Amino acid sequence: MTQTVERTSKEVLNDLDKSVRDFVEKTVSKVNAHNEKINEIQQQADRLEEILNRPSLGLPVNAGKKAKRFAVTPTGQKLPILAKDEQFAAHHPASNQAEQWSIGDFVRQSMGLQTRSNAIVERGTATIETTLAAKIIDDVRKRNTLIQAGSSTIVIDGKTVISKITGDAVIHTHSEGVADISPSLPTFAGVELDPAMLVCQIPLSVEIVADSTNLDQLLRVSLAGAFSRKLDDLGLTTLLGDANISESAAGQDPGLWSGITGAVGSHLANDGDLPQALITSSSEFNARNSQTVTGGEWLGRPDYLSNMSDLHSTAMTSGKGLLGDFANGVLLAMRQDLRIEVVRWNGLTDASHMLVAYLRGGFYVAQHKSLFRILKTV
């Protein structure tokens, strides 16, 4: 009887042990399956992250810096004010189709040729895809000297009015019990932003369009360079001709560092701040940075101007220069739309077509006291 009971107990223990083993094995199997699923999900997440970080492949990514400042219109519309390192394209993230859109395909399809990317280009419109227009505008800004100097960009939809300070309020020193405070108001003036149209015409042959694999890149580079140079020319001409910008009272040669430091001193005497940027002609930029002292050592700029951007432009008139805080002093007003049209068979005798691109943009002085104009000859 005892042996029977013992055998039964062993059998019970064996059965219990087997049940525990089965339970553990099933649990381990489920945990392993769960871990495999987690690893699979992680791999998918890693793959998605990889795709998102490649703007030219897969899903588009908006990696640009957005504006931190906005102007608000009376209707409540927010207009981005872009610093030089912020991007207009960051406010227009691309869709999948937009990422494939190119000027090259637009031109090819307008001429009745097959597109290389098989992208769908809307027919019957002269306005290029918004994302690409924004990218080209940013390309224009990157190449522009006044933007490199720190000038802000405001993107507008139409004629816009902003204000600038033309006079400060008067601060009084008050003595107790004495009527020595009189009212005063800061004075403001309106600045109407209504930039002119800038137009570029590029003749294209059917052979060039059909055979150039890098047509899109060539057109984008050409358009960005052309518009940037024109904006440089117009903007610097505006600043050099503005009678409200303080200028040298005595000769200060922009081709010499002694002339630059003299101009900085004059600017500081007008309650200006240390300049953030300097723009002179390309020849004078080279002349002052080629100065040597006895022994042949390079002279260079003084230490207190080490943070100042030293820039040059072929559009700057020799014998003149500009310095100051361009971020507060100068504003580029840019319309949002960049338009491109293809005029077919513009040249009947040479079998050429014409690419016409136009936008509206221009520089305006926002704060005159932020700037100083250098004159070699007064």
C-alpha atoms as a printed R data frame, in Angstrom:
    type eleno elety resid chain resno      x       y       z
1   ATOM     1    CA   MET     A     1  0.000   0.000   0.000
2   ATOM     2    CA   THR     A     2  2.887   2.300   0.946
3   ATOM     3    CA   GLN     A     3  4.710   1.595  -2.314
4   ATOM     4    CA   THR     A     4  1.559   2.389  -4.279
5   ATOM     5    CA   VAL     A     5  1.206   5.692  -2.492
6   ATOM     6    CA   GLU     A     6  4.891   6.457  -3.092
7   ATOM     7    CA   ARG     A     7  4.637   5.678  -6.761
8   ATOM     8    CA   THR     A     8  1.570   7.843  -7.040
9   ATOM     9    CA   SER     A     9  3.390  10.735  -5.354
10  ATOM    10    CA   LYS     A    10  6.345  10.388  -7.735
11  ATOM    11    CA   GLU     A    11  4.000  10.301 -10.658
12  ATOM    12    CA   VAL     A    12  2.271  13.437  -9.364
13  ATOM    13    CA   LEU     A    13  5.627  15.176  -8.928
14  ATOM    14    CA   ASN     A    14  6.725  14.097 -12.392
15  ATOM    15    CA   ASP     A    15  3.493  15.343 -13.886
16  ATOM    16    CA   LEU     A    16  3.843  18.627 -11.987
17  ATOM    17    CA   ASP     A    17  7.457  18.996 -13.105
18  ATOM    18    CA   LYS     A    18  6.440  18.396 -16.711
19  ATOM    19    CA   SER     A    19  3.653  20.982 -16.458
20  ATOM    20    CA   VAL     A    20  6.084  23.529 -15.075
21  ATOM    21    CA   ARG     A    21  8.591  22.782 -17.849
22  ATOM    22    CA   ASP     A    22  5.850  23.092 -20.486
23  ATOM    23    CA   PHE     A    23  4.704  26.381 -18.972
24  ATOM    24    CA   VAL     A    24  8.242  27.755 -18.881
25  ATOM    25    CA   GLU     A    25  8.942  26.654 -22.455
26  ATOM    26    CA   LYS     A    26  5.729  28.258 -23.703
27  ATOM    27    CA   THR     A    27  6.488  31.449 -21.775
28  ATOM    28    CA   VAL     A    28 10.028  31.597 -23.153
29  ATOM    29    CA   SER     A    29  8.704  30.988 -26.652
30  ATOM    30    CA   LYS     A    30  6.212  33.838 -26.290
31  ATOM    31    CA   VAL     A    31  8.896  36.164 -24.921
32  ATOM    32    CA   ASN     A    32 11.213  35.316 -27.818
33  ATOM    33    CA   ALA     A    33  8.428  35.922 -30.321
34  ATOM    34    CA   HIS     A    34  7.649  39.217 -28.616
35  ATOM    35    CA   ASN     A    35 11.315  40.245 -28.741
36  ATOM    36    CA   GLU     A    36 11.502  39.347 -32.415
37  ATOM    37    CA   LYS     A    37  8.465  41.534 -33.074
38  ATOM    38    CA   ILE     A    38 10.042  44.405 -31.170
39  ATOM    39    CA   ASN     A    39 13.255  43.997 -33.157
40  ATOM    40    CA   GLU     A    40 11.267  43.983 -36.389
41  ATOM    41    CA   ILE     A    41  9.457  47.169 -35.386
42  ATOM    42    CA   GLN     A    42 12.776  48.781 -34.416
43  ATOM    43    CA   GLN     A    43 14.281  47.853 -37.782
44  ATOM    44    CA   GLN     A    44 11.295  49.384 -39.551
45  ATOM    45    CA   ALA     A    45 11.679  52.541 -37.446
46  ATOM    46    CA   ASP     A    46 15.406  52.713 -38.236
47  ATOM    47    CA   ARG     A    47 14.659  52.274 -41.935
48  ATOM    48    CA   LEU     A    48 12.022  55.009 -41.832
49  ATOM    49    CA   GLU     A    49 14.440  57.340 -40.059
50  ATOM    50    CA   GLU     A    50 17.068  56.613 -42.706
51  ATOM    51    CA   ILE     A    51 14.627  57.421 -45.500
52  ATOM    52    CA   LEU     A    52 13.434  60.619 -43.819
53  ATOM    53    CA   ASN     A    53 17.006  61.831 -43.545
54  ATOM    54    CA   ARG     A    54 17.557  61.571 -47.294
55  ATOM    55    CA   PRO     A    55 15.723  64.512 -48.913
56  ATOM    56    CA   SER     A    56 16.228  63.211 -52.448
57  ATOM    57    CA   LEU     A    57 14.897  59.691 -51.787
58  ATOM    58    CA   GLY     A    58 11.808  58.254 -50.167
59  ATOM    59    CA   LEU     A    59  9.682  60.542 -48.067
60  ATOM    60    CA   PRO     A    60 10.636  64.249 -48.108
61  ATOM    61    CA   VAL     A    61 12.066  65.852 -44.980
62  ATOM    62    CA   ASN     A    62 11.846  69.461 -43.871
63  ATOM    63    CA   ALA     A    63 15.321  69.967 -42.442
64  ATOM    64    CA   GLY     A    64 15.567  73.738 -42.852
65  ATOM    65    CA   LYS     A    65 15.341  76.304 -40.118
66  ATOM    66    CA   LYS     A    66 11.980  78.029 -39.824
67  ATOM    67    CA   ALA     A    67 11.576  81.717 -39.073
68  ATOM    68    CA   LYS     A    68 11.443  82.704 -35.419
69  ATOM    69    CA   ARG     A    69  9.888  86.104 -36.156
70  ATOM    70    CA   PHE     A    70  6.675  86.966 -37.984
71  ATOM    71    CA   ALA     A    71  4.903  90.120 -39.099
72  ATOM    72    CA   VAL     A    72  1.139  90.004 -38.604
73  ATOM    73    CA   THR     A    73 -1.065  91.796 -41.134
74  ATOM    74    CA   PRO     A    74 -4.328  93.565 -40.139
75  ATOM    75    CA   THR     A    75 -6.180  90.488 -41.429
76  ATOM    76    CA   GLY     A    76 -4.222  88.241 -39.073
77  ATOM    77    CA   GLN     A    77 -1.947  86.684 -41.696
78  ATOM    78    CA   LYS     A    78  1.520  85.751 -40.397
79  ATOM    79    CA   LEU     A    79  4.373  86.703 -42.722
80  ATOM    80    CA   PRO     A    80  7.708  85.035 -41.907
81  ATOM    81    CA   ILE     A    81 10.719  87.299 -41.332
82  ATOM    82    CA   LEU     A    82 13.755  85.178 -42.119
83  ATOM    83    CA   ALA     A    83 17.221  85.622 -40.665
84  ATOM    84    CA   LYS     A    84 20.078  84.806 -43.042
85  ATOM    85    CA   ASP     A    85 20.369  81.210 -41.751
86  ATOM    86    CA   GLU     A    86 16.608  80.547 -41.856
87  ATOM    87    CA   GLN     A    87 14.881  79.142 -44.921
88  ATOM    88    CA   PHE     A    88 11.723  80.010 -46.790
89  ATOM    89    CA   ALA     A    89 11.512  76.371 -47.972
90  ATOM    90    CA   ALA     A    90 11.116  75.253 -44.343
91  ATOM    91    CA   HIS     A    91  7.614  76.765 -44.433
92  ATOM    92    CA   HIS     A    92  6.682  74.726 -47.530
93  ATOM    93    CA   PRO     A    93  7.405  71.032 -46.863
94  ATOM    94    CA   ALA     A    94  7.333  68.952 -50.018
95  ATOM    95    CA   SER     A    95  4.944  66.174 -50.875
96  ATOM    96    CA   ASN     A    96  6.172  62.978 -52.572
97  ATOM    97    CA   GLN     A    97  5.232  64.311 -55.978
98  ATOM    98    CA   ALA     A    98  6.705  67.740 -55.255
99  ATOM    99    CA   GLU     A    99 10.035  66.183 -54.290
100 ATOM   100    CA   GLN     A   100 10.346  64.792 -57.835
101 ATOM   101    CA   TRP     A   101  9.290  68.049 -59.484
102 ATOM   102    CA   SER     A   102 12.073  69.800 -61.387
103 ATOM   103    CA   ILE     A   103 12.514  72.734 -63.734
104 ATOM   104    CA   GLY     A   104 14.096  70.350 -66.226
105 ATOM   105    CA   ASP     A   105 10.931  68.227 -66.370
106 ATOM   106    CA   PHE     A   106  8.792  71.356 -66.608
107 ATOM   107    CA   VAL     A   107 10.789  72.574 -69.616
108 ATOM   108    CA   ARG     A   108 10.852  69.160 -71.297
109 ATOM   109    CA   GLN     A   109  7.128  68.646 -70.973
110 ATOM   110    CA   SER     A   110  6.422  72.203 -72.120
111 ATOM   111    CA   MET     A   111  8.356  71.371 -75.287
112 ATOM   112    CA   GLY     A   112  6.490  68.105 -75.732
113 ATOM   113    CA   LEU     A   113  9.488  65.966 -74.741
114 ATOM   114    CA   GLN     A   114  9.450  62.988 -72.402
115 ATOM   115    CA   THR     A   115 10.398  63.759 -68.801
116 ATOM   116    CA   ARG     A   116 13.297  61.809 -67.319
117 ATOM   117    CA   SER     A   117 11.749  61.270 -63.882
118 ATOM   118    CA   ASN     A   118  8.243  60.564 -65.248
119 ATOM   119    CA   ALA     A   119  7.039  63.187 -62.789
120 ATOM   120    CA   ILE     A   120  3.596  64.635 -63.365
121 ATOM   121    CA   VAL     A   121  3.877  68.295 -64.319
122 ATOM   122    CA   GLU     A   122  0.668  70.269 -64.394
123 ATOM   123    CA   ARG     A   123 -0.059  71.617 -67.852
124 ATOM   124    CA   GLY     A   124 -1.299  75.082 -68.631
125 ATOM   125    CA   THR     A   125  0.321  76.877 -65.689
126 ATOM   126    CA   ALA     A   126  3.304  79.221 -65.447
127 ATOM   127    CA   THR     A   127  3.706  78.911 -61.690
128 ATOM   128    CA   ILE     A   128  6.239  76.295 -60.696
129 ATOM   129    CA   GLU     A   129  5.634  74.010 -57.734
130 ATOM   130    CA   THR     A   130  5.626  75.998 -54.469
131 ATOM   131    CA   THR     A   131  8.294  73.911 -52.760
132 ATOM   132    CA   LEU     A   132 10.716  74.289 -55.672
133 ATOM   133    CA   ALA     A   133 10.022  78.035 -55.897
134 ATOM   134    CA   ALA     A   134 10.852  78.339 -52.195
135 ATOM   135    CA   LYS     A   135 14.102  76.394 -52.678
136 ATOM   136    CA   ILE     A   136 15.164  78.635 -55.573
137 ATOM   137    CA   ILE     A   137 14.377  81.753 -53.520
138 ATOM   138    CA   ASP     A   138 16.602  80.346 -50.757
139 ATOM   139    CA   ASP     A   139 19.321  79.671 -53.367
140 ATOM   140    CA   VAL     A   140 19.066  83.332 -54.421
141 ATOM   141    CA   ARG     A   141 19.355  84.476 -50.805
142 ATOM   142    CA   LYS     A   142 22.416  82.296 -50.117
143 ATOM   143    CA   ARG     A   143 24.322  83.930 -52.988
144 ATOM   144    CA   ASN     A   144 23.363  87.503 -52.120
145 ATOM   145    CA   THR     A   145 25.919  89.751 -50.389
146 ATOM   146    CA   LEU     A   146 23.389  91.782 -48.394
147 ATOM   147    CA   ILE     A   147 21.817  88.579 -47.060
148 ATOM   148    CA   GLN     A   148 25.274  87.265 -46.148
149 ATOM   149    CA   ALA     A   149 25.778  90.532 -44.264
150 ATOM   150    CA   GLY     A   150 22.744  89.645 -42.144
151 ATOM   151    CA   SER     A   151 19.815  91.372 -43.865
152 ATOM   152    CA   SER     A   152 16.421  89.901 -42.964
153 ATOM   153    CA   THR     A   153 13.895  88.666 -45.538
154 ATOM   154    CA   ILE     A   154 10.150  89.226 -45.291
155 ATOM   155    CA   VAL     A   155  7.969  87.101 -47.547
156 ATOM   156    CA   ILE     A   156  4.894  89.007 -48.688
157 ATOM   157    CA   ASP     A   157  1.824  88.226 -50.802
158 ATOM   158    CA   GLY     A   158  1.252  91.766 -52.078
159 ATOM   159    CA   LYS     A   159  1.922  95.423 -51.350
160 ATOM   160    CA   THR     A   160  2.772  95.666 -47.650
161 ATOM   161    CA   VAL     A   161  3.483  98.630 -45.331
162 ATOM   162    CA   ILE     A   162  5.824  98.418 -42.343
163 ATOM   163    CA   SER     A   163  7.018 101.159 -39.977
164 ATOM   164    CA   LYS     A   164 10.466 102.467 -39.085
165 ATOM   165    CA   ILE     A   165 11.631 104.745 -36.258
166 ATOM   166    CA   THR     A   166 12.696 108.220 -37.405
167 ATOM   167    CA   GLY     A   167 13.041 109.836 -33.954
168 ATOM   168    CA   ASP     A   168 13.212 108.749 -30.311
169 ATOM   169    CA   ALA     A   169 11.255 110.005 -27.326
170 ATOM   170    CA   VAL     A   170 12.994 112.589 -25.078
171 ATOM   171    CA   ILE     A   171 14.083 111.376 -21.636
172 ATOM   172    CA   HIS     A   172 14.075 114.048 -18.871
173 ATOM   173    CA   THR     A   173 15.990 114.218 -15.608
174 ATOM   174    CA   HIS     A   174 13.377 115.078 -12.999
175 ATOM   175    CA   SER     A   175 13.881 117.139  -9.834
176 ATOM   176    CA   GLU     A   176 11.359 116.679  -7.037
177 ATOM   177    CA   GLY     A   177  8.551 119.205  -7.094
178 ATOM   178    CA   VAL     A   178  9.721 120.838 -10.314
179 ATOM   179    CA   ALA     A   179  7.617 120.840 -13.490
180 ATOM   180    CA   ASP     A   180 10.458 119.777 -15.754
181 ATOM   181    CA   ILE     A   181  8.855 116.961 -17.768
182 ATOM   182    CA   SER     A   182  7.359 117.681 -21.143
183 ATOM   183    CA   PRO     A   183  5.615 115.105 -23.323
184 ATOM   184    CA   SER     A   184  7.392 113.714 -26.349
185 ATOM   185    CA   LEU     A   185  6.675 110.948 -28.754
186 ATOM   186    CA   PRO     A   186  8.900 108.720 -30.850
187 ATOM   187    CA   THR     A   187  8.280 109.405 -34.510
188 ATOM   188    CA   PHE     A   188  7.561 106.708 -37.038
189 ATOM   189    CA   ALA     A   189  7.334 106.596 -40.810
190 ATOM   190    CA   GLY     A   190  5.797 104.065 -43.114
191 ATOM   191    CA   VAL     A   191  7.825 101.980 -45.553
192 ATOM   192    CA   GLU     A   192  5.820 100.616 -48.456
193 ATOM   193    CA   LEU     A   193  7.084  97.246 -49.620
194 ATOM   194    CA   ASP     A   194  6.169  96.920 -53.283
195 ATOM   195    CA   PRO     A   195  9.171  95.344 -55.046
196 ATOM   196    CA   ALA     A   196  9.611  95.634 -58.785
197 ATOM   197    CA   MET     A   197  9.452  92.678 -61.134
198 ATOM   198    CA   LEU     A   198 12.792  91.116 -62.048
199 ATOM   199    CA   VAL     A   199 12.827  89.117 -65.289
200 ATOM   200    CA   CYS     A   200 15.330  86.660 -66.752
201 ATOM   201    CA   GLN     A   201 15.232  85.180 -70.264
202 ATOM   202    CA   ILE     A   202 17.228  82.064 -71.162
203 ATOM   203    CA   PRO     A   203 17.209  80.799 -74.780
204 ATOM   204    CA   LEU     A   204 17.169  76.996 -75.030
205 ATOM   205    CA   SER     A   205 17.468  74.687 -78.006
206 ATOM   206    CA   VAL     A   206 15.543  71.429 -78.241
207 ATOM   207    CA   GLU     A   207 18.862  69.587 -78.467
208 ATOM   208    CA   ILE     A   208 20.169  71.105 -75.214
209 ATOM   209    CA   VAL     A   209 16.958  70.279 -73.371
210 ATOM   210    CA   ALA     A   210 16.709  66.743 -74.719
211 ATOM   211    CA   ASP     A   211 20.372  65.800 -74.232
212 ATOM   212    CA   SER     A   212 21.341  67.487 -70.937
213 ATOM   213    CA   THR     A   213 20.974  65.052 -68.061
214 ATOM   214    CA   ASN     A   214 21.805  67.817 -65.548
215 ATOM   215    CA   LEU     A   215 19.406  70.377 -67.039
216 ATOM   216    CA   ASP     A   216 17.535  70.911 -63.767
217 ATOM   217    CA   GLN     A   217 20.717  71.678 -61.828
218 ATOM   218    CA   LEU     A   218 22.042  73.984 -64.549
219 ATOM   219    CA   LEU     A   219 18.825  76.008 -64.683
220 ATOM   220    CA   ARG     A   220 18.558  76.306 -60.896
221 ATOM   221    CA   VAL     A   221 22.158  77.478 -60.564
222 ATOM   222    CA   SER     A   222 21.786  79.918 -63.452
223 ATOM   223    CA   LEU     A   223 18.534  81.403 -62.146
224 ATOM   224    CA   ALA     A   224 19.822  81.707 -58.575
225 ATOM   225    CA   GLY     A   225 23.012  83.417 -59.730
226 ATOM   226    CA   ALA     A   226 21.265  85.811 -62.109
227 ATOM   227    CA   PHE     A   227 18.588  86.936 -59.654
228 ATOM   228    CA   SER     A   228 21.096  87.198 -56.800
229 ATOM   229    CA   ARG     A   229 23.429  89.473 -58.778
230 ATOM   230    CA   LYS     A   230 20.537  91.693 -59.844
231 ATOM   231    CA   LEU     A   231 19.265  92.010 -56.264
232 ATOM   232    CA   ASP     A   232 22.821  92.825 -55.144
233 ATOM   233    CA   ASP     A   233 23.071  95.577 -57.737
234 ATOM   234    CA   LEU     A   234 19.680  97.109 -56.891
235 ATOM   235    CA   GLY     A   235 20.094  96.743 -53.122
236 ATOM   236    CA   LEU     A   236 23.561  98.288 -52.918
237 ATOM   237    CA   THR     A   237 22.486 101.115 -55.238
238 ATOM   238    CA   THR     A   238 19.556 101.832 -52.890
239 ATOM   239    CA   LEU     A   239 21.798 101.945 -49.808
240 ATOM   240    CA   LEU     A   240 24.484 104.057 -51.463
241 ATOM   241    CA   GLY     A   241 21.886 106.592 -52.586
242 ATOM   242    CA   ASP     A   242 19.817 106.864 -49.372
243 ATOM   243    CA   ALA     A   243 20.299 110.392 -47.996
244 ATOM   244    CA   ASN     A   244 19.191 109.356 -44.492
245 ATOM   245    CA   ILE     A   245 22.147 107.006 -43.915
246 ATOM   246    CA   SER     A   246 25.025 108.739 -42.097
247 ATOM   247    CA   GLU     A   247 28.281 108.902 -44.041
248 ATOM   248    CA   SER     A   248 31.922 109.964 -43.790
249 ATOM   249    CA   ALA     A   249 32.505 113.662 -43.026
250 ATOM   250    CA   ALA     A   250 36.142 113.291 -44.076
251 ATOM   251    CA   GLY     A   251 37.899 110.906 -46.418
252 ATOM   252    CA   GLN     A   252 37.941 107.307 -45.147
253 ATOM   253    CA   ASP     A   253 39.494 104.915 -47.654
254 ATOM   254    CA   PRO     A   254 37.685 101.524 -47.709
255 ATOM   255    CA   GLY     A   255 40.827 100.023 -49.283
256 ATOM   256    CA   LEU     A   256 42.781 100.569 -46.040
257 ATOM   257    CA   TRP     A   257 42.120  99.204 -42.556
258 ATOM   258    CA   SER     A   258 42.846 102.666 -41.179
259 ATOM   259    CA   GLY     A   259 39.959 103.959 -43.314
260 ATOM   260    CA   ILE     A   260 37.666 101.214 -42.020
261 ATOM   261    CA   THR     A   261 38.522 101.897 -38.363
262 ATOM   262    CA   GLY     A   262 37.962 105.608 -38.978
263 ATOM   263    CA   ALA     A   263 34.495 104.835 -40.374
264 ATOM   264    CA   VAL     A   264 33.743 102.575 -37.408
265 ATOM   265    CA   GLY     A   265 34.689 105.427 -35.081
266 ATOM   266    CA   SER     A   266 32.325 107.781 -36.909
267 ATOM   267    CA   HIS     A   267 29.534 105.201 -36.691
268 ATOM   268    CA   LEU     A   268 30.081 104.742 -32.951
269 ATOM   269    CA   ALA     A   269 30.019 108.537 -32.518
270 ATOM   270    CA   ASN     A   270 26.521 108.457 -34.073
271 ATOM   271    CA   ASP     A   271 25.380 106.055 -31.299
272 ATOM   272    CA   GLY     A   272 25.814 103.074 -33.597
273 ATOM   273    CA   ASP     A   273 26.947  99.675 -32.371
274 ATOM   274    CA   LEU     A   274 30.055  97.777 -33.395
275 ATOM   275    CA   PRO     A   275 29.355  96.723 -36.999
276 ATOM   276    CA   GLN     A   276 28.286  93.162 -37.683
277 ATOM   277    CA   ALA     A   277 29.285  93.320 -41.345
278 ATOM   278    CA   LEU     A   278 31.268  95.358 -43.849
279 ATOM   279    CA   ILE     A   279 30.729  95.464 -47.622
280 ATOM   280    CA   THR     A   280 33.156  97.071 -50.065
281 ATOM   281    CA   SER     A   281 34.144  96.581 -53.677
282 ATOM   282    CA   SER     A   282 36.047  93.414 -54.530
283 ATOM   283    CA   SER     A   283 39.210  95.366 -55.431
284 ATOM   284    CA   GLU     A   284 39.235  97.290 -52.142
285 ATOM   285    CA   PHE     A   285 38.511  94.104 -50.184
286 ATOM   286    CA   ASN     A   286 41.624  92.597 -51.747
287 ATOM   287    CA   ALA     A   287 43.687  95.792 -51.242
288 ATOM   288    CA   ARG     A   288 43.130  96.146 -47.481
289 ATOM   289    CA   ASN     A   289 43.538  92.426 -46.855
290 ATOM   290    CA   SER     A   290 46.825  92.510 -48.753
291 ATOM   291    CA   GLN     A   291 48.324  95.267 -46.594
292 ATOM   292    CA   THR     A   292 51.696  94.511 -45.045
293 ATOM   293    CA   VAL     A   293 53.780  96.258 -42.400
294 ATOM   294    CA   THR     A   294 57.558  96.593 -42.163
295 ATOM   295    CA   GLY     A   295 59.063  93.148 -42.460
296 ATOM   296    CA   GLY     A   296 56.359  91.914 -44.821
297 ATOM   297    CA   GLU     A   297 53.896  90.734 -42.161
298 ATOM   298    CA   TRP     A   298 50.204  90.938 -42.996
299 ATOM   299    CA   LEU     A   299 48.455  93.838 -41.300
300 ATOM   300    CA   GLY     A   300 44.920  92.443 -41.034
301 ATOM   301    CA   ARG     A   301 41.939  93.789 -39.151
302 ATOM   302    CA   PRO     A   302 42.132  94.959 -35.525
303 ATOM   303    CA   ASP     A   303 41.003  92.522 -32.830
304 ATOM   304    CA   TYR     A   304 37.910  94.507 -31.837
305 ATOM   305    CA   LEU     A   305 36.488  93.905 -35.332
306 ATOM   306    CA   SER     A   306 37.195  90.164 -35.323
307 ATOM   307    CA   ASN     A   307 33.466  89.286 -35.252
308 ATOM   308    CA   MET     A   308 32.620  91.537 -38.209
309 ATOM   309    CA   SER     A   309 31.857  89.795 -41.525
310 ATOM   310    CA   ASP     A   310 34.187  91.190 -44.183
311 ATOM   311    CA   LEU     A   311 32.338  90.972 -47.525
312 ATOM   312    CA   HIS     A   312 32.777  92.269 -51.049
313 ATOM   313    CA   SER     A   313 30.703  92.681 -54.193
314 ATOM   314    CA   THR     A   314 31.402  93.652 -57.783
315 ATOM   315    CA   ALA     A   315 28.175  95.673 -57.572
316 ATOM   316    CA   MET     A   316 29.701  98.003 -54.951
317 ATOM   317    CA   THR     A   317 31.059 101.318 -56.254
318 ATOM   318    CA   SER     A   318 34.812 101.731 -55.690
319 ATOM   319    CA   GLY     A   319 35.648 104.380 -53.107
320 ATOM   320    CA   LYS     A   320 32.510 103.610 -51.113
321 ATOM   321    CA   GLY     A   321 31.503 101.017 -48.530
322 ATOM   322    CA   LEU     A   322 28.781 100.066 -46.089
323 ATOM   323    CA   LEU     A   323 29.015  98.824 -42.526
324 ATOM   324    CA   GLY     A   324 26.665  98.322 -39.584
325 ATOM   325    CA   ASP     A   325 23.931  96.035 -38.303
326 ATOM   326    CA   PHE     A   326 22.284  94.805 -41.481
327 ATOM   327    CA   ALA     A   327 19.939  92.444 -39.604
328 ATOM   328    CA   ASN     A   328 18.046  95.435 -38.189
329 ATOM   329    CA   GLY     A   329 18.898  97.985 -40.854
330 ATOM   330    CA   VAL     A   330 18.046  96.257 -44.147
331 ATOM   331    CA   LEU     A   331 15.076  94.187 -45.252
332 ATOM   332    CA   LEU     A   332 14.586  92.116 -48.411
333 ATOM   333    CA   ALA     A   333 10.933  92.042 -49.424
334 ATOM   334    CA   MET     A   334 10.251  88.954 -51.536
335 ATOM   335    CA   ARG     A   335  6.982  87.925 -53.127
336 ATOM   336    CA   GLN     A   336  6.179  84.253 -52.588
337 ATOM   337    CA   ASP     A   337  5.621  83.354 -56.205
338 ATOM   338    CA   LEU     A   338  8.439  82.622 -58.623
339 ATOM   339    CA   ARG     A   339  7.018  82.118 -62.100
340 ATOM   340    CA   ILE     A   340  8.557  80.299 -65.031
341 ATOM   341    CA   GLU     A   341  7.200  80.102 -68.582
342 ATOM   342    CA   VAL     A   342  8.451  78.441 -71.751
343 ATOM   343    CA   VAL     A   343  7.831  80.362 -74.968
344 ATOM   344    CA   ARG     A   344  7.942  77.760 -77.734
345 ATOM   345    CA   TRP     A   345  9.695  78.553 -81.036
346 ATOM   346    CA   ASN     A   346 10.684  82.010 -79.833
347 ATOM   347    CA   GLY     A   347 13.436  81.979 -82.435
348 ATOM   348    CA   LEU     A   348 11.978  80.617 -85.646
349 ATOM   349    CA   THR     A   349 15.185  80.948 -87.634
350 ATOM   350    CA   ASP     A   350 17.426  79.139 -85.148
351 ATOM   351    CA   ALA     A   351 14.793  76.708 -83.804
352 ATOM   352    CA   SER     A   352 15.177  77.914 -80.217
353 ATOM   353    CA   HIS     A   353 12.758  78.250 -77.347
354 ATOM   354    CA   MET     A   354 12.808  80.773 -74.498
355 ATOM   355    CA   LEU     A   355 12.657  80.117 -70.764
356 ATOM   356    CA   VAL     A   356 11.271  83.178 -68.983
357 ATOM   357    CA   ALA     A   357 11.579  83.424 -65.198
358 ATOM   358    CA   TYR     A   358 10.386  86.325 -63.078
359 ATOM   359    CA   LEU     A   359  9.853  87.231 -59.455
360 ATOM   360    CA   ARG     A   360  9.306  90.388 -57.423
361 ATOM   361    CA   GLY     A   361 11.882  91.297 -54.818
362 ATOM   362    CA   GLY     A   362 13.838  94.284 -53.540
363 ATOM   363    CA   PHE     A   363 15.807  95.680 -50.588
364 ATOM   364    CA   TYR     A   364 14.503  98.410 -48.272
365 ATOM   365    CA   VAL     A   365 16.102 100.393 -45.452
366 ATOM   366    CA   ALA     A   366 14.334  99.518 -42.192
367 ATOM   367    CA   GLN     A   367 16.512 101.473 -39.701
368 ATOM   368    CA   HIS     A   368 18.884 104.151 -41.003
369 ATOM   369    CA   LYS     A   369 20.835 104.504 -37.743
370 ATOM   370    CA   SER     A   370 21.939 100.873 -37.964
371 ATOM   371    CA   LEU     A   371 24.069 101.679 -41.051
372 ATOM   372    CA   PHE     A   372 27.022 103.846 -42.018
373 ATOM   373    CA   ARG     A   373 28.270 104.757 -45.499
374 ATOM   374    CA   ILE     A   374 32.047 105.005 -46.056
375 ATOM   375    CA   LEU     A   375 33.380 107.593 -48.526
376 ATOM   376    CA   LYS     A   376 36.981 107.723 -49.726
377 ATOM   377    CA   THR     A   377 36.344 111.141 -51.210
378 ATOM   378    CA   VAL     A   378 33.869 113.556 -49.587
